[in-house]
Each structure stands twice: as C-alpha cells, then as structure tokens.
Amino acid sequence: MTTPAIRDLQNQLENQANVLSKIQKDIAKNHQVRKQYTIQHGENEMVQKELEFLTEDANVYKLIGPVLVKQDLAEAKANVSKRIEYITAELRRLDGTLKGLEEQQNAKKEEILKIQQRLQVLQAGKAKA
C-alpha cells in the first residue's frame, strides 16, 4: 500500500513529465519551422545573386498563381531583399524562442530528478519499516 506522500510525489512526477513532453514537442516544432525558414533563406539568397548578374534592361517575371507577370528589376531586387530581411528576423526570433524552451526543458528535467530522488527516499524508508 502506498502512502499519501508517495502518491502525491508520483502525481507530481507524472505532471512534470507531461509538461516536459509538451516542451520537447515545442522544441521539435521550432526546429521544423526553423528548417523551413533556413531553406527559404538559402533559396532567396540564390535568387538575389542571380538578379545581380542581370543587366538593367533584362526581363524579370514573377510567378503569381499560374501566371508569369513582368516585373521591374529594381522592384524584384527590393522584394527579394525584404524577404531575406524578414526571414532573417524570423530565424533570430526562433533562436530566442528555442533558447527559452531549452532552458525550460533543463529546469523541468532537474525538477523531475529531485522528485524522483524524494520518491526513492520515501520508498526506501517504507521498505525498511
């Protein structure tokens, strides 16, 4: 038969494990989103480099739905630069969020460890009695 103190610690342990699991899912989601932004960043940098090779009188087209629409070269360069700035800012934001999540994860792991240790002490004390 378990004592109320042991049951309480087991409930705490289960609750903290659930919180840790949610944090780990958030970290995985953050990594997935970051991966997508990193790919987009690379693609946009390639486009930017390609646009630099063009002369001012070159024809540039932008795909809007199923239609190619003629676009001014300067406008295309500006759009790509803005997109790169936005993606870079999002990557920085995701990095900050990830750092916070990792700190939360480490704190939860420590909390779980302390609960496990208290539980072991109580169970060992009960076994001796």
N, CA, C and O atoms as CSV, one atom per row, in Angstrom:
chain,resi,resn,atom,element,x,y,z
A,1,MET,N,N,0.843,-1.194,0.000
A,1,MET,CA,C,0.000,0.000,0.000
A,1,MET,C,C,0.883,1.250,0.000
A,1,MET,O,O,1.830,1.344,0.780
A,2,THR,N,N,0.576,2.189,-0.859
A,2,THR,CA,C,1.381,3.409,-0.933
A,2,THR,C,C,0.824,4.461,0.020
A,2,THR,O,O,-0.380,4.553,0.257
A,3,THR,N,N,1.737,5.237,0.547
A,3,THR,CA,C,1.332,6.306,1.458
A,3,THR,C,C,0.854,7.510,0.654
A,3,THR,O,O,1.161,7.623,-0.533
A,4,PRO,N,N,0.102,8.414,1.295
A,4,PRO,CA,C,-0.341,9.623,0.579
A,4,PRO,C,C,0.837,10.450,0.052
A,4,PRO,O,O,0.745,11.050,-1.019
A,5,ALA,N,N,1.932,10.482,0.797
A,5,ALA,CA,C,3.106,11.258,0.371
A,5,ALA,C,C,3.694,10.672,-0.914
A,5,ALA,O,O,4.075,11.414,-1.820
A,6,ILE,N,N,3.766,9.358,-0.989
A,6,ILE,CA,C,4.308,8.703,-2.184
A,6,ILE,C,C,3.379,8.936,-3.371
A,6,ILE,O,O,3.840,9.242,-4.470
A,7,ARG,N,N,2.062,8.791,-3.151
A,7,ARG,CA,C,1.090,9.039,-4.224
A,7,ARG,C,C,1.187,10.474,-4.731
A,7,ARG,O,O,1.127,10.727,-5.934
A,8,ASP,N,N,1.338,11.404,-3.797
A,8,ASP,CA,C,1.462,12.820,-4.159
A,8,ASP,C,C,2.699,13.045,-5.026
A,8,ASP,O,O,2.633,13.742,-6.038
A,9,LEU,N,N,3.818,12.459,-4.632
A,9,LEU,CA,C,5.050,12.612,-5.417
A,9,LEU,C,C,4.914,11.948,-6.788
A,9,LEU,O,O,5.419,12.464,-7.785
A,10,GLN,N,N,4.226,10.798,-6.832
A,10,GLN,CA,C,4.025,10.134,-8.121
A,10,GLN,C,C,3.166,10.998,-9.051
A,10,GLN,O,O,3.428,11.066,-10.252
A,11,ASN,N,N,2.143,11.656,-8.498
A,11,ASN,CA,C,1.308,12.562,-9.291
A,11,ASN,C,C,2.120,13.756,-9.790
A,11,ASN,O,O,2.010,14.159,-10.947
A,12,GLN,N,N,2.939,14.312,-8.893
A,12,GLN,CA,C,3.802,15.439,-9.291
A,12,GLN,C,C,4.735,15.016,-10.421
A,12,GLN,O,O,4.925,15.741,-11.398
A,13,LEU,N,N,5.307,13.832,-10.265
A,13,LEU,CA,C,6.236,13.312,-11.260
A,13,LEU,C,C,5.535,13.155,-12.618
A,13,LEU,O,O,6.086,13.523,-13.656
A,14,GLU,N,N,4.336,12.614,-12.596
A,14,GLU,CA,C,3.581,12.430,-13.839
A,14,GLU,C,C,3.246,13.785,-14.482
A,14,GLU,O,O,3.373,13.949,-15.696
A,15,ASN,N,N,2.823,14.741,-13.667
A,15,ASN,CA,C,2.501,16.082,-14.185
A,15,ASN,C,C,3.723,16.752,-14.800
A,15,ASN,O,O,3.639,17.333,-15.882
A,16,GLN,N,N,4.857,16.671,-14.111
A,16,GLN,CA,C,6.085,17.290,-14.619
A,16,GLN,C,C,6.564,16.595,-15.891
A,16,GLN,O,O,7.088,17.243,-16.797
A,17,ALA,N,N,6.385,15.288,-15.958
A,17,ALA,CA,C,6.769,14.541,-17.166
A,17,ALA,C,C,5.900,14.979,-18.354
A,17,ALA,O,O,6.394,15.089,-19.476
A,18,ASN,N,N,4.611,15.229,-18.107
A,18,ASN,CA,C,3.720,15.707,-19.174
A,18,ASN,C,C,4.139,17.092,-19.651
A,18,ASN,O,O,4.135,17.370,-20.850
A,19,VAL,N,N,4.500,17.957,-18.709
A,19,VAL,CA,C,4.952,19.312,-19.068
A,19,VAL,C,C,6.243,19.220,-19.889
A,19,VAL,O,O,6.400,19.915,-20.893
A,20,LEU,N,N,7.162,18.357,-19.452
A,20,LEU,CA,C,8.424,18.168,-20.171
A,20,LEU,C,C,8.162,17.663,-21.584
A,20,LEU,O,O,8.808,18.103,-22.535
A,21,SER,N,N,7.226,16.749,-21.720
A,21,SER,CA,C,6.884,16.212,-23.038
A,21,SER,C,C,6.362,17.313,-23.955
A,21,SER,O,O,6.722,17.355,-25.132
A,22,LYS,N,N,5.519,18.204,-23.435
A,22,LYS,CA,C,4.988,19.312,-24.223
A,22,LYS,C,C,6.120,20.252,-24.654
A,22,LYS,O,O,6.150,20.706,-25.798
A,23,ILE,N,N,7.042,20.540,-23.746
A,23,ILE,CA,C,8.185,21.407,-24.076
A,23,ILE,C,C,9.014,20.770,-25.187
A,23,ILE,O,O,9.447,21.456,-26.113
A,24,GLN,N,N,9.234,19.465,-25.098
A,24,GLN,CA,C,10.022,18.774,-26.114
A,24,GLN,C,C,9.321,18.789,-27.471
A,24,GLN,O,O,9.981,18.885,-28.506
A,25,LYS,N,N,7.990,18.694,-27.475
A,25,LYS,CA,C,7.246,18.792,-28.736
A,25,LYS,C,C,7.382,20.202,-29.319
A,25,LYS,O,O,7.524,20.368,-30.530
A,26,ASP,N,N,7.337,21.215,-28.446
A,26,ASP,CA,C,7.501,22.598,-28.909
A,26,ASP,C,C,8.893,22.810,-29.508
A,26,ASP,O,O,9.043,23.517,-30.504
A,27,ILE,N,N,9.903,22.200,-28.901
A,27,ILE,CA,C,11.271,22.306,-29.418
A,27,ILE,C,C,11.353,21.656,-30.803
A,27,ILE,O,O,11.956,22.214,-31.720
A,28,ALA,N,N,10.745,20.482,-30.949
A,28,ALA,CA,C,10.755,19.789,-32.250
A,28,ALA,C,C,10.042,20.634,-33.313
A,28,ALA,O,O,10.504,20.735,-34.449
A,29,LYS,N,N,8.914,21.238,-32.929
A,29,LYS,CA,C,8.168,22.091,-33.866
A,29,LYS,C,C,9.018,23.302,-34.261
A,29,LYS,O,O,9.044,23.695,-35.428
A,30,ASN,N,N,9.707,23.886,-33.286
A,30,ASN,CA,C,10.582,25.033,-33.543
A,30,ASN,C,C,11.666,24.639,-34.545
A,30,ASN,O,O,11.953,25.390,-35.478
A,31,HIS,N,N,12.265,23.471,-34.357
A,31,HIS,CA,C,13.314,23.009,-35.277
A,31,HIS,C,C,12.762,22.838,-36.694
A,31,HIS,O,O,13.429,23.176,-37.671
A,32,GLN,N,N,11.542,22.314,-36.796
A,32,GLN,CA,C,10.929,22.095,-38.107
A,32,GLN,C,C,10.691,23.429,-38.823
A,32,GLN,O,O,11.010,23.571,-40.003
A,33,VAL,N,N,10.128,24.403,-38.100
A,33,VAL,CA,C,9.863,25.719,-38.691
A,33,VAL,C,C,11.177,26.392,-39.068
A,33,VAL,O,O,11.281,27.010,-40.128
A,34,ARG,N,N,12.180,26.273,-38.201
A,34,ARG,CA,C,13.486,26.876,-38.463
A,34,ARG,C,C,14.112,26.283,-39.723
A,34,ARG,O,O,14.734,26.989,-40.517
A,35,LYS,N,N,13.936,24.980,-39.887
A,35,LYS,CA,C,14.469,24.302,-41.075
A,35,LYS,C,C,13.836,24.882,-42.344
A,35,LYS,O,O,14.531,25.135,-43.329
A,36,GLN,N,N,12.507,25.092,-42.317
A,36,GLN,CA,C,11.816,25.649,-43.478
A,36,GLN,C,C,12.318,27.059,-43.787
A,36,GLN,O,O,12.562,27.398,-44.945
A,37,TYR,N,N,12.471,27.882,-42.740
A,37,TYR,CA,C,12.966,29.247,-42.958
A,37,TYR,C,C,14.405,29.242,-43.480
A,37,TYR,O,O,14.767,30.073,-44.313
A,38,THR,N,N,15.212,28.317,-42.997
A,38,THR,CA,C,16.600,28.232,-43.454
A,38,THR,C,C,16.643,27.884,-44.943
A,38,THR,O,O,17.451,28.435,-45.690
A,39,ILE,N,N,15.781,26.980,-45.365
A,39,ILE,CA,C,15.708,26.611,-46.786
A,39,ILE,C,C,15.276,27.825,-47.608
A,39,ILE,O,O,15.876,28.127,-48.639
A,40,GLN,N,N,14.229,28.520,-47.146
A,40,GLN,CA,C,13.753,29.708,-47.861
A,40,GLN,C,C,14.834,30.787,-47.937
A,40,GLN,O,O,14.978,31.468,-48.952
A,41,HIS,N,N,15.587,30.929,-46.851
A,41,HIS,CA,C,16.665,31.927,-46.816
A,41,HIS,C,C,17.697,31.620,-47.895
A,41,HIS,O,O,18.123,32.508,-48.633
A,42,GLY,N,N,18.089,30.360,-47.974
A,42,GLY,CA,C,19.062,29.947,-48.986
A,42,GLY,C,C,18.547,30.166,-50.400
A,42,GLY,O,O,19.276,30.641,-51.271
A,43,GLU,N,N,17.278,29.815,-50.620
A,43,GLU,CA,C,16.688,29.999,-51.952
A,43,GLU,C,C,16.662,31.484,-52.327
A,43,GLU,O,O,16.988,31.844,-53.458
A,44,ASN,N,N,16.279,32.337,-51.390
A,44,ASN,CA,C,16.198,33.774,-51.676
A,44,ASN,C,C,17.577,34.384,-51.899
A,44,ASN,O,O,17.724,35.299,-52.709
A,45,GLU,N,N,18.582,33.891,-51.193
A,45,GLU,CA,C,19.942,34.387,-51.429
A,45,GLU,C,C,20.415,33.994,-52.828
A,45,GLU,O,O,21.103,34.765,-53.497
A,46,MET,N,N,20.042,32.790,-53.264
A,46,MET,CA,C,20.400,32.374,-54.629
A,46,MET,C,C,19.723,33.276,-55.656
A,46,MET,O,O,20.345,33.687,-56.636
A,47,VAL,N,N,18.450,33.582,-55.430
A,47,VAL,CA,C,17.711,34.466,-56.345
A,47,VAL,C,C,18.378,35.840,-56.375
A,47,VAL,O,O,18.545,36.441,-57.437
A,48,GLN,N,N,18.749,36.318,-55.209
A,48,GLN,CA,C,19.396,37.635,-55.123
A,48,GLN,C,C,20.701,37.650,-55.921
A,48,GLN,O,O,20.984,38.614,-56.633
A,49,LYS,N,N,21.490,36.590,-55.803
A,49,LYS,CA,C,22.746,36.510,-56.557
A,49,LYS,C,C,22.487,36.457,-58.058
A,49,LYS,O,O,23.201,37.083,-58.842
A,50,GLU,N,N,21.465,35.710,-58.451
A,50,GLU,CA,C,21.108,35.624,-59.870
A,50,GLU,C,C,20.655,36.981,-60.401
A,50,GLU,O,O,21.006,37.355,-61.520
A,51,LEU,N,N,19.887,37.717,-59.617
A,51,LEU,CA,C,19.409,39.034,-60.041
A,51,LEU,C,C,20.567,40.016,-60.223
A,51,LEU,O,O,20.477,40.934,-61.038
A,52,GLU,N,N,21.644,39.832,-59.477
A,52,GLU,CA,C,22.811,40.715,-59.588
A,52,GLU,C,C,23.501,40.559,-60.947
A,52,GLU,O,O,24.139,41.491,-61.437
A,53,PHE,N,N,23.370,39.380,-61.546
A,53,PHE,CA,C,24.006,39.143,-62.844
A,53,PHE,C,C,23.281,39.831,-63.994
A,53,PHE,O,O,23.853,40.037,-65.064
A,54,LEU,N,N,22.015,40.185,-63.764
A,54,LEU,CA,C,21.198,40.747,-64.854
A,54,LEU,C,C,21.538,42.209,-65.131
A,54,LEU,O,O,21.941,42.959,-64.241
A,55,THR,N,N,21.362,42.582,-66.390
A,55,THR,CA,C,21.532,43.995,-66.756
A,55,THR,C,C,20.204,44.710,-66.530
A,55,THR,O,O,19.160,44.074,-66.384
A,56,GLU,N,N,20.256,46.035,-66.504
A,56,GLU,CA,C,19.057,46.833,-66.206
A,56,GLU,C,C,17.916,46.620,-67.199
A,56,GLU,O,O,16.748,46.791,-66.849
A,57,ASP,N,N,18.250,46.247,-68.441
A,57,ASP,CA,C,17.198,46.074,-69.447
A,57,ASP,C,C,16.672,44.632,-69.529
A,57,ASP,O,O,15.890,44.305,-70.422
A,58,ALA,N,N,17.106,43.773,-68.591
A,58,ALA,CA,C,16.688,42.370,-68.605
A,58,ALA,C,C,15.218,42.245,-68.190
A,58,ALA,O,O,14.711,43.033,-67.392
A,59,ASN,N,N,14.561,41.249,-68.747
A,59,ASN,CA,C,13.169,40.979,-68.391
A,59,ASN,C,C,13.139,40.062,-67.163
A,59,ASN,O,O,13.800,39.025,-67.127
A,60,VAL,N,N,12.360,40.470,-66.166
A,60,VAL,CA,C,12.193,39.663,-64.951
A,60,VAL,C,C,10.707,39.370,-64.807
A,60,VAL,O,O,9.870,40.259,-64.959
A,61,TYR,N,N,10.393,38.124,-64.515
A,61,TYR,CA,C,8.996,37.731,-64.349
A,61,TYR,C,C,8.788,37.148,-62.964
A,61,TYR,O,O,9.655,36.469,-62.413
A,62,LYS,N,N,7.610,37.432,-62.414
A,62,LYS,CA,C,7.246,36.922,-61.097
A,62,LYS,C,C,6.049,35.999,-61.290
A,62,LYS,O,O,5.095,36.335,-61.992
A,63,LEU,N,N,6.112,34.836,-60.659
A,63,LEU,CA,C,5.023,33.878,-60.762
A,63,LEU,C,C,3.953,34.237,-59.731
A,63,LEU,O,O,4.201,34.196,-58.526
A,64,ILE,N,N,2.767,34.587,-60.213
A,64,ILE,CA,C,1.637,34.895,-59.338
A,64,ILE,C,C,0.541,33.910,-59.710
A,64,ILE,O,O,-0.120,34.050,-60.739
A,65,GLY,N,N,0.360,32.908,-58.851
A,65,GLY,CA,C,-0.578,31.831,-59.182
A,65,GLY,C,C,-0.053,31.098,-60.407
A,65,GLY,O,O,1.113,30.704,-60.431
A,66,PRO,N,N,-0.889,30.905,-61.429
A,66,PRO,CA,C,-0.439,30.203,-62.635
A,66,PRO,C,C,0.114,31.144,-63.707
A,66,PRO,O,O,0.426,30.707,-64.814
A,67,VAL,N,N,0.239,32.446,-63.380
A,67,VAL,CA,C,0.601,33.444,-64.386
A,67,VAL,C,C,1.969,34.060,-64.093
A,67,VAL,O,O,2.296,34.366,-62.947
A,68,LEU,N,N,2.765,34.235,-65.161
A,68,LEU,CA,C,4.023,34.966,-65.048
A,68,LEU,C,C,3.745,36.432,-65.363
A,68,LEU,O,O,3.230,36.757,-66.433
A,69,VAL,N,N,4.090,37.319,-64.420
A,69,VAL,CA,C,3.842,38.744,-64.591
A,69,VAL,C,C,5.188,39.450,-64.676
A,69,VAL,O,O,6.079,39.223,-63.857
A,70,LYS,N,N,5.320,40.317,-65.688
A,70,LYS,CA,C,6.567,41.060,-65.862
A,70,LYS,C,C,6.756,41.994,-64.668
A,70,LYS,O,O,5.806,42.614,-64.192
A,71,GLN,N,N,8.004,42.081,-64.193
A,71,GLN,CA,C,8.312,42.905,-63.026
A,71,GLN,C,C,9.586,43.699,-63.287
A,71,GLN,O,O,10.495,43.234,-63.973
A,72,ASP,N,N,9.634,44.876,-62.740
A,72,ASP,CA,C,10.812,45.731,-62.846
A,72,ASP,C,C,11.965,45.081,-62.080
A,72,ASP,O,O,11.755,44.541,-60.994
A,73,LEU,N,N,13.174,45.129,-62.630
A,73,LEU,CA,C,14.338,44.514,-61.996
A,73,LEU,C,C,14.593,45.108,-60.613
A,73,LEU,O,O,14.849,44.372,-59.660
A,74,ALA,N,N,14.525,46.439,-60.497
A,74,ALA,CA,C,14.765,47.081,-59.197
A,74,ALA,C,C,13.732,46.631,-58.168
A,74,ALA,O,O,14.054,46.401,-57.003
A,75,GLU,N,N,12.488,46.509,-58.621
A,75,GLU,CA,C,11.409,46.062,-57.731
A,75,GLU,C,C,11.650,44.612,-57.286
A,75,GLU,O,O,11.449,44.273,-56.120
A,76,ALA,N,N,12.076,43.775,-58.214
A,76,ALA,CA,C,12.366,42.372,-57.896
A,76,ALA,C,C,13.489,42.274,-56.872
A,76,ALA,O,O,13.401,41.500,-55.918
A,77,LYS,N,N,14.554,43.066,-57.072
A,77,LYS,CA,C,15.679,43.070,-56.125
A,77,LYS,C,C,15.222,43.530,-54.746
A,77,LYS,O,O,15.606,42.948,-53.731
A,78,ALA,N,N,14.397,44.579,-54.715
A,78,ALA,CA,C,13.897,45.104,-53.441
A,78,ALA,C,C,13.031,44.062,-52.729
A,78,ALA,O,O,13.148,43.876,-51.517
A,79,ASN,N,N,12.165,43.387,-53.483
A,79,ASN,CA,C,11.303,42.361,-52.888
A,79,ASN,C,C,12.110,41.217,-52.282
A,79,ASN,O,O,11.820,40.757,-51.177
A,80,VAL,N,N,13.113,40.769,-53.008
A,80,VAL,CA,C,13.948,39.669,-52.517
A,80,VAL,C,C,14.722,40.109,-51.275
A,80,VAL,O,O,14.846,39.343,-50.319
A,81,SER,N,N,15.246,41.343,-51.284
A,81,SER,CA,C,15.970,41.849,-50.116
A,81,SER,C,C,15.061,41.918,-48.888
A,81,SER,O,O,15.457,41.532,-47.789
A,82,LYS,N,N,13.842,42.413,-49.089
A,82,LYS,CA,C,12.868,42.496,-47.986
A,82,LYS,C,C,12.542,41.098,-47.449
A,82,LYS,O,O,12.447,40.891,-46.239
A,83,ARG,N,N,12.374,40.153,-48.365
A,83,ARG,CA,C,12.072,38.782,-47.959
A,83,ARG,C,C,13.217,38.203,-47.133
A,83,ARG,O,O,12.983,37.533,-46.127
A,84,ILE,N,N,14.453,38.460,-47.557
A,84,ILE,CA,C,15.623,37.969,-46.820
A,84,ILE,C,C,15.672,38.606,-45.431
A,84,ILE,O,O,15.956,37.924,-44.446
A,85,GLU,N,N,15.396,39.909,-45.349
A,85,GLU,CA,C,15.363,40.590,-44.046
A,85,GLU,C,C,14.317,39.963,-43.139
A,85,GLU,O,O,14.587,39.703,-41.967
A,86,TYR,N,N,13.130,39.719,-43.671
A,86,TYR,CA,C,12.046,39.131,-42.884
A,86,TYR,C,C,12.434,37.733,-42.389
A,86,TYR,O,O,12.257,37.418,-41.212
A,87,ILE,N,N,12.953,36.913,-43.277
A,87,ILE,CA,C,13.328,35.545,-42.909
A,87,ILE,C,C,14.437,35.564,-41.861
A,87,ILE,O,O,14.411,34.769,-40.922
A,88,THR,N,N,15.406,36.458,-42.010
A,88,THR,CA,C,16.495,36.576,-41.036
A,88,THR,C,C,15.939,36.950,-39.662
A,88,THR,O,O,16.357,36.396,-38.646
A,89,ALA,N,N,14.994,37.892,-39.639
A,89,ALA,CA,C,14.378,38.295,-38.368
A,89,ALA,C,C,13.617,37.126,-37.740
A,89,ALA,O,O,13.670,36.926,-36.526
A,90,GLU,N,N,12.915,36.362,-38.567
A,90,GLU,CA,C,12.178,35.198,-38.058
A,90,GLU,C,C,13.139,34.145,-37.504
A,90,GLU,O,O,12.860,33.532,-36.474
A,91,LEU,N,N,14.258,33.938,-38.176
A,91,LEU,CA,C,15.252,32.971,-37.681
A,91,LEU,C,C,15.802,33.413,-36.328
A,91,LEU,O,O,15.994,32.589,-35.434
A,92,ARG,N,N,16.058,34.719,-36.177
A,92,ARG,CA,C,16.536,35.237,-34.882
A,92,ARG,C,C,15.483,35.030,-33.796
A,92,ARG,O,O,15.800,34.641,-32.672
A,93,ARG,N,N,14.224,35.297,-34.152
A,93,ARG,CA,C,13.135,35.122,-33.182
A,93,ARG,C,C,13.021,33.649,-32.772
A,93,ARG,O,O,12.864,33.338,-31.591
A,94,LEU,N,N,13.100,32.758,-33.747
A,94,LEU,CA,C,13.025,31.327,-33.462
A,94,LEU,C,C,14.189,30.872,-32.586
A,94,LEU,O,O,14.015,30.026,-31.709
A,95,ASP,N,N,15.378,31.434,-32.823
A,95,ASP,CA,C,16.538,31.099,-31.995
A,95,ASP,C,C,16.302,31.507,-30.543
A,95,ASP,O,O,16.625,30.761,-29.619
A,96,GLY,N,N,15.731,32.704,-30.352
A,96,GLY,CA,C,15.424,33.174,-28.997
A,96,GLY,C,C,14.394,32.289,-28.318
A,96,GLY,O,O,14.530,31.955,-27.141
A,97,THR,N,N,13.367,31.913,-29.061
A,97,THR,CA,C,12.331,31.029,-28.525
A,97,THR,C,C,12.927,29.675,-28.165
A,97,THR,O,O,12.614,29.111,-27.117
A,98,LEU,N,N,13.782,29.159,-29.030
A,98,LEU,CA,C,14.422,27.868,-28.788
A,98,LEU,C,C,15.271,27.908,-27.528
A,98,LEU,O,O,15.254,26.970,-26.730
A,99,LYS,N,N,16.009,28.989,-27.351
A,99,LYS,CA,C,16.853,29.109,-26.155
A,99,LYS,C,C,15.985,29.065,-24.897
A,99,LYS,O,O,16.327,28.388,-23.927
A,100,GLY,N,N,14.862,29.789,-24.913
A,100,GLY,CA,C,13.951,29.781,-23.770
A,100,GLY,C,C,13.367,28.400,-23.514
A,100,GLY,O,O,13.270,27.963,-22.367
A,101,LEU,N,N,12.976,27.711,-24.588
A,101,LEU,CA,C,12.418,26.361,-24.445
A,101,LEU,C,C,13.447,25.384,-23.885
A,101,LEU,O,O,13.121,24.532,-23.058
A,102,GLU,N,N,14.694,25.513,-24.342
A,102,GLU,CA,C,15.743,24.619,-23.840
A,102,GLU,C,C,16.016,24.873,-22.362
A,102,GLU,O,O,16.283,23.937,-21.609
A,103,GLU,N,N,15.949,26.144,-21.944
A,103,GLU,CA,C,16.124,26.456,-20.522
A,103,GLU,C,C,14.982,25.856,-19.706
A,103,GLU,O,O,15.207,25.297,-18.633
A,104,GLN,N,N,13.746,25.975,-20.223
A,104,GLN,CA,C,12.594,25.371,-19.538
A,104,GLN,C,C,12.754,23.855,-19.448
A,104,GLN,O,O,12.455,23.245,-18.421
A,105,GLN,N,N,13.224,23.267,-20.527
A,105,GLN,CA,C,13.416,21.816,-20.563
A,105,GLN,C,C,14.413,21.382,-19.499
A,105,GLN,O,O,14.166,20.425,-18.766
A,106,ASN,N,N,15.542,22.085,-19.412
A,106,ASN,CA,C,16.556,21.731,-18.424
A,106,ASN,C,C,16.029,21.899,-17.007
A,106,ASN,O,O,16.321,21.080,-16.136
A,107,ALA,N,N,15.252,22.959,-16.767
A,107,ALA,CA,C,14.681,23.185,-15.432
A,107,ALA,C,C,13.707,22.055,-15.078
A,107,ALA,O,O,13.707,21.570,-13.947
A,108,LYS,N,N,12.884,21.637,-16.032
A,108,LYS,CA,C,11.929,20.545,-15.785
A,108,LYS,C,C,12.656,19.242,-15.515
A,108,LYS,O,O,12.245,18.470,-14.649
A,109,LYS,N,N,13.733,18.990,-16.249
A,109,LYS,CA,C,14.500,17.760,-16.026
A,109,LYS,C,C,15.062,17.730,-14.602
A,109,LYS,O,O,15.032,16.697,-13.934
A,110,GLU,N,N,15.578,18.887,-14.147
A,110,GLU,CA,C,16.095,18.972,-12.784
A,110,GLU,C,C,14.982,18.754,-11.769
A,110,GLU,O,O,15.168,18.045,-10.780
A,111,GLU,N,N,13.826,19.362,-12.013
A,111,GLU,CA,C,12.678,19.218,-11.117
A,111,GLU,C,C,12.250,17.760,-11.029
A,111,GLU,O,O,11.981,17.254,-9.939
A,112,ILE,N,N,12.185,17.087,-12.167
A,112,ILE,CA,C,11.804,15.675,-12.209
A,112,ILE,C,C,12.813,14.831,-11.444
A,112,ILE,O,O,12.437,13.925,-10.700
A,113,LEU,N,N,14.079,15.127,-11.625
A,113,LEU,CA,C,15.130,14.387,-10.924
A,113,LEU,C,C,14.982,14.525,-9.411
A,113,LEU,O,O,15.122,13.544,-8.681
A,114,LYS,N,N,14.699,15.740,-8.938
A,114,LYS,CA,C,14.528,15.973,-7.498
A,114,LYS,C,C,13.316,15.203,-6.967
A,114,LYS,O,O,13.376,14.620,-5.884
A,115,ILE,N,N,12.227,15.200,-7.723
A,115,ILE,CA,C,11.027,14.464,-7.301
A,115,ILE,C,C,11.334,12.971,-7.245
A,115,ILE,O,O,10.927,12.283,-6.309
A,116,GLN,N,N,12.061,12.467,-8.260
A,116,GLN,CA,C,12.419,11.048,-8.281
A,116,GLN,C,C,13.274,10.681,-7.074
A,116,GLN,O,O,13.092,9.624,-6.470
A,117,GLN,N,N,14.211,11.569,-6.725
A,117,GLN,CA,C,15.080,11.305,-5.575
A,117,GLN,C,C,14.270,11.274,-4.278
A,117,GLN,O,O,14.485,10.406,-3.432
A,118,ARG,N,N,13.330,12.228,-4.119
A,118,ARG,CA,C,12.498,12.240,-2.911
A,118,ARG,C,C,11.631,10.984,-2.850
A,118,ARG,O,O,11.426,10.412,-1.779
A,119,LEU,N,N,11.129,10.564,-4.003
A,119,LEU,CA,C,10.300,9.366,-4.083
A,119,LEU,C,C,11.106,8.124,-3.691
A,119,LEU,O,O,10.610,7.253,-2.976
A,120,GLN,N,N,12.337,8.054,-4.160
A,120,GLN,CA,C,13.196,6.911,-3.817
A,120,GLN,C,C,13.483,6.871,-2.333
A,120,GLN,O,O,13.498,5.793,-1.738
A,121,VAL,N,N,13.713,8.031,-1.717
A,121,VAL,CA,C,13.990,8.106,-0.282
A,121,VAL,C,C,12.762,7.619,0.503
A,121,VAL,O,O,12.882,6.839,1.448
A,122,LEU,N,N,11.581,8.099,0.090
A,122,LEU,CA,C,10.353,7.669,0.784
A,122,LEU,C,C,10.114,6.179,0.614
A,122,LEU,O,O,9.743,5.501,1.571
A,123,GLN,N,N,10.321,5.657,-0.598
A,123,GLN,CA,C,10.094,4.224,-0.839
A,123,GLN,C,C,11.113,3.371,-0.088
A,123,GLN,O,O,10.778,2.302,0.421
A,124,ALA,N,N,12.357,3.845,-0.020
A,124,ALA,CA,C,13.388,3.118,0.724
A,124,ALA,C,C,13.065,3.114,2.214
A,124,ALA,O,O,13.232,2.101,2.893
A,125,GLY,N,N,12.598,4.266,2.719
A,125,GLY,CA,C,12.215,4.349,4.132
A,125,GLY,C,C,11.044,3.444,4.441
A,125,GLY,O,O,10.998,2.853,5.520
A,126,LYS,N,N,10.099,3.317,3.531
A,126,LYS,CA,C,8.930,2.476,3.713
A,126,LYS,C,C,9.330,1.009,3.683
A,126,LYS,O,O,8.788,0.191,4.427
A,127,ALA,N,N,10.303,0.676,2.797
A,127,ALA,CA,C,10.756,-0.714,2.680
A,127,ALA,C,C,11.441,-1.183,3.966
A,127,ALA,O,O,11.344,-2.353,4.335
A,128,LYS,N,N,12.139,-0.254,4.652
A,128,LYS,CA,C,12.836,-0.614,5.898
A,128,LYS,C,C,11.860,-0.802,7.057
A,128,LYS,O,O,12.128,-1.553,7.994
A,129,ALA,N,N,10.731,-0.115,6.979
A,129,ALA,CA,C,9.771,-0.164,8.096
A,129,ALA,C,C,9.014,-1.465,8.170
A,129,ALA,O,O,8.178,-1.643,9.055
